[in-house]
């Protein structure tokens, strides 16, 4: 079944999410920025590559209006078992992440976070709307609309050309 195409929001900027400490974050603060939204996990076989490359991309493009938004998720073999704060501490300590790590979310099922309903409805994958695994990535343009979706096996550095193109586009 997956996400409904009747998601009323037209932009990621219309959502408010929680940071790793539970404080509200209005995503409208990212208007005019290119975003890479990723569901992350600390105990996944793809963790080292993804976090290392996400940090590298962020460092390379943050001054040009690029942001990584990381959402810990424990839905895939319980590979993000700790608290939201544990996930943020892991990413910031081990991988020097300076981008936001938000509160743990569900990306599939009845408790899917609204922002993920929007992302999935905007760009389904070859196999439908559901997220298949950790480190699924959504590239979001300056206007808050999803440009592209990438699967777990797509390393973040592979997306660099698409990020550059999005950064060079006017709103």
Secondary structure, DSSP 8 states (H G I E B T S, - for coil): --S-TT---SSGGG-EEEBTTS-EEEGGGGTTSEEEEEEE-TTSTTHHHHHHHHHHHHHHHGGGTEEEEEEE--TTTT-S-S-HHHHHHHHHHHS---SEEE---B-SSTTB-HHHHHHHHHS-BTTBSS--STT-EEEE-TTS-EEEEE-TTS-GGGGHHHHHHHHHS--
